[in-house]
């Protein structure tokens, strides 16, 4: 039973990482364009916000991938995801022709937050750096 739980936990972490890590790497590759997008959203200090976003998505993604400090990292990423949902997918303020997609993306972020909160609660499981530390 424990192996089954550990395997599902690892799979869940991998699926969450599949969202964050490529997004962070894409922001590095398209830094100037992403910076312009952040500025267009009215985000204060867009350069700092973009750098922080990259750190959270890339380093947080790697930490979740290997299961390092999973509870803390998942909690931070859940808060980040809520901020991203409200800032980047404010469907209530979107033009009518864009509101449906913005709403889908907003609630996708809310669902991802749910997965991150479960990780924050349950931890990384046995197939992780955290799991190796706990077993010693």
Helices and strands as residue ranges (DSSP letters): H 2-29, H 31-40, H 46-66, H 70-88, G 91-93, H 96-122, H 129-135
